[in-house]
Amino acid sequence: IMPLNWLLEAKKWQMLLRAFVKIPFPQSFKAIMSGITLAVVTPGRVGEYGGRITLLDSKHNWHGLVATFVSSISQNICNVLFGYIGASVFLLLYVDMDKFTSVAFILMGLIVLILAFLFYFNIDILRQILNKVLPNTLLNRINKPLKMLDGFRQEKLMLALRFSSLRYLIYLSQYVLILKAFGIGMPIIAGVSGVAMIYLIQSGIPLPPVLGIIARGEIALFIWSIFTDNALGILSATFSLWFINLLFPTLIGLFFVLNVNILRSFGYENE
């Protein structure tokens, strides 16, 4: 099901980009693969932005960046939403927590989710806040992409969330299934909620994916140690999932990156 994950991301990006320019689906898919290739070696996956716009005409670079930003925000909102639900279930059922800590976690999570959805669907509020807190020199630089965000109607933003939710369910299912494949036995509720909590924790660690997988391995050992002492199986499942979801697409994207005129993509060379 790994190909379905990235095909959905390619369709989501194509849909968001359509607010500015129409591109064929194969071009969108190539851009997604190129973005994965560059994201693997950059902190916080920032290389993903540059990788994607290499498949666009230089005049649409800002459009590609803004579409990638909205796509990333919608995915992160789903990571936080489902991760919050999963973490709440896991902590309440399998971790001995005092009542005050439990209530504090639930309230903090609700506040974060409310703010995330508020800013996602009301970009004008975010712009007003930025106008008050940022210096004019910085505002002048980001004014153009902020105005581009107005091109996304709420229906399109909601559709992006649906695509992101489907992607989340896919890679959550992948992790649960691969844990079973490596003989890590646990209740299904524990598996689903524990995986959601791992994704939630890892999404807050700004590391390159190569280092992030090490962090995920440590987090997985900590969480799954409640149910098993099979450390080798836990790490094997975690690293295998990284191999499937990132290494294969990286090799595919490398082919596309090597066949792109980078200077032309960034507008430094005439057609």
Disulfide bonds with the S-S distance in Angstrom:
none
